[in-house]
Amino acid sequence: MQSLRRSALGAGYALSVFIPVSCVCVLPYEAVRWALIGVATLTSGLFLLLNFRGPIFDVAGAKCAAPCLSRLTLP
């Protein structure tokens, strides 16, 4: 449980990728802005998925962890 709590506290760092992207989004090219936002979103999601994978497997076990992780990736 301690590991899950520690991961939840570190989840705020997943949003840090948007700080440099927001600075670059002043470019006048809309396609570049959308591409940067897409890459930042994927990077943030991957960061969260990799950080929560271990604690979810520890708490839920292998049989339940796969549906839990797949639910995190669905909207």
Beta strands, then each sheet from edge to edge (+ up, - down):
end
